[in-house]
Amino acid sequence: MFFFQLSILPERWFRINDFSAGVPMLETANPGTFSPKDLRDYKSAWSMPGALRSMIHWYRAAFRFGLPRQTPSGWKALAPVLILWGEADAFLGREMAQESLGY
């Protein structure tokens, strides 16, 4: 996240060798989380116009403006919402879907 605060350099670094520079960040996940096809798909997505810049800007904004540490009471979705959740998600536990229903 600190590296992404630099100007221009992270975007250039990410593009190295057909966007392969970003693959090691994904490979730090649980082994087997990303298939070779998944990694190709990520590289393809990163190469889309504006995608890489938008992704890196999310981290830049998080440092500049901060992210809420907790959801303020009273924040609720006003429209009907359907929650789809993968039971075998490697990062987001099933219980998080249940908790989300309250919002």
ROROVO-911436 format. One record per residue (C-alpha): residue number from 1; x, y, z; residue in three letters. Coordinates in Angstrom, 1 decimal. Example, Ala and Ser with C-alpha at 12.3 -4.5 7.8 and 13.67 -1.06 7.14 Angstrom:
R pos      u      v      w code
R   1   12.3   -4.5    7.8  ALA
R   2   13.7   -1.1    7.1  SER
//
This chain:
R pos      u      v      w code
R   1    0.0    0.0    0.0  MET
R   2    2.9    2.4    0.7  PHE
R   3    4.4    1.7   -2.7  PHE
R   4    1.1    2.7   -4.4  PHE
R   5    1.4    6.2   -2.9  GLN
R   6    4.2    7.0   -5.3  LEU
R   7    3.3    8.8   -8.5  SER
R   8    3.5    7.0  -11.8  ILE
R   9    6.0    4.3  -10.7  LEU
R  10    3.5    1.7   -9.5  PRO
R  11    1.6    1.9  -12.8  GLU
R  12    4.8    1.4  -14.8  ARG
R  13    6.0   -1.4  -12.5  TRP
R  14    2.7   -3.2  -12.9  PHE
R  15    3.0   -3.1  -16.7  ARG
R  16    6.4   -4.9  -16.7  ILE
R  17    6.5   -8.0  -18.7  ASN
R  18    2.9   -7.9  -19.8  ASP
R  19    1.5   -7.2  -16.3  PHE
R  20    3.3  -10.1  -14.8  SER
R  21    4.7   -7.9  -12.0  ALA
R  22    1.4   -8.0  -10.2  GLY
R  23    1.1  -11.8  -10.2  VAL
R  24    3.3  -12.4   -7.1  PRO
R  25    0.9  -10.4   -5.0  MET
R  26   -1.9  -12.8   -5.9  LEU
R  27    0.3  -15.8   -5.4  GLU
R  28    0.8  -14.9   -1.7  THR
R  29   -2.8  -16.1   -1.1  ALA
R  30   -3.5  -19.7   -0.1  ASN
R  31   -1.9  -22.1   -2.5  PRO
R  32   -4.3  -23.1   -5.2  GLY
R  33   -6.5  -20.1   -4.8  THR
R  34   -5.7  -18.8   -8.3  PHE
R  35   -5.4  -21.1  -11.3  SER
R  36   -3.1  -20.3  -14.2  PRO
R  37   -6.3  -19.2  -16.1  LYS
R  38   -7.3  -16.9  -13.2  ASP
R  39   -3.8  -15.3  -13.3  LEU
R  40   -4.1  -14.8  -17.1  ARG
R  41   -7.6  -13.3  -16.6  ASP
R  42   -6.3  -10.9  -13.9  TYR
R  43   -3.5   -9.8  -16.2  LYS
R  44   -6.0   -9.2  -19.0  SER
R  45   -8.2   -7.2  -16.7  ALA
R  46   -5.3   -5.1  -15.5  TRP
R  47   -4.5   -4.2  -19.1  SER
R  48   -7.9   -2.7  -19.8  MET
R  49   -7.9    1.1  -20.3  PRO
R  50   -8.2    2.8  -16.9  GLY
R  51   -8.4   -0.4  -14.9  ALA
R  52   -4.9   -0.3  -13.4  LEU
R  53   -5.0    3.4  -12.6  ARG
R  54   -8.4    3.0  -10.9  SER
R  55   -7.2    0.0   -8.8  MET
R  56   -4.1    1.9   -7.6  ILE
R  57   -6.1    5.0   -6.9  HIS
R  58   -8.2    3.1   -4.4  TRP
R  59   -5.1    2.5   -2.3  TYR
R  60   -4.0    6.2   -2.8  ARG
R  61   -7.4    7.4   -1.6  ALA
R  62   -7.4    5.1    1.4  ALA
R  63   -4.3    6.8    2.6  PHE
R  64   -5.4   10.3    1.8  ARG
R  65   -8.9   10.2    3.0  PHE
R  66   -8.9    7.2    5.3  GLY
R  67  -11.3    4.3    5.4  LEU
R  68  -14.0    4.0    8.1  PRO
R  69  -12.9    1.7   10.9  ARG
R  70  -16.4    0.6   11.4  GLN
R  71  -19.7    1.2    9.7  THR
R  72  -21.5    4.1   11.3  PRO
R  73  -24.8    3.1   12.8  SER
R  74  -27.7    4.1   10.6  GLY
R  75  -26.0    3.1    7.3  TRP
R  76  -28.4    0.8    5.6  LYS
R  77  -29.3   -0.1    2.1  ALA
R  78  -32.6    1.4    1.2  LEU
R  79  -33.3   -0.7   -1.9  ALA
R  80  -33.9   -4.5   -1.8  PRO
R  81  -30.6   -6.3   -2.0  VAL
R  82  -29.7   -9.8   -3.0  LEU
R  83  -26.6  -11.2   -1.3  ILE
R  84  -24.6  -13.9   -3.2  LEU
R  85  -21.8  -15.5   -1.3  TRP
R  86  -19.4  -18.3   -2.0  GLY
R  87  -19.4  -20.9    0.8  GLU
R  88  -15.8  -21.8   -0.1  ALA
R  89  -14.5  -18.3   -0.3  ASP
R  90  -10.8  -18.3    0.7  ALA
R  91  -11.0  -14.8    2.3  PHE
R  92  -14.5  -13.9    3.3  LEU
R  93  -16.2  -16.3    5.8  GLY
R  94  -19.8  -17.3    5.4  ARG
R  95  -20.7  -15.6    8.6  GLU
R  96  -19.9  -12.2    7.0  MET
R  97  -22.8  -12.7    4.6  ALA
R  98  -25.2  -13.3    7.5  GLN
R  99  -23.9  -10.2    9.3  GLU
R 100  -24.3   -8.1    6.1  SER
R 101  -28.0   -8.8    6.1  LEU
R 102  -28.4   -6.3    8.9  GLY
R 103  -27.3   -3.5    6.6  TYR
//
